Amino acid sequence: MILEVALFDIVPGRETAFEEQFAQAELVISQASGYVRHELQRGIETPTKYVLLVRWQTLEDHTEGFRQSALFTQWRALIGPFFATPPAVEHFHLLAES
């Protein structure tokens, strides 16, 4: 399993609208092949910063399957207008868990 970590910097003053729209975006990403689960967290010190953690079966499920699909286009149309800067996205392999 792969963990996608995406950091979102949201336009100040648009946090509530982003969170409301994200509820719709959740329905889109959850339809993607290889999607396992996700969580969205909001910054405490910087409330315009969010981290999205998405579990995928494989890296390709995200980078090829989802990112090159119509679902991604829908996803980005829903939440993209709230981004102050392009998201930073990286992928990780689990090495240890307790």
Secondary structure, DSSP 4 states (H G I P E B T S, - for coil): -EEEEEEEEBPTT-HHHHHHHHHHHHHHHTTSTTEEEEEEEE-SSSTTEEEEEEEESSHHIIIIIITTSHHHHHHHHHHGGGBSSPPEEEEEE-----
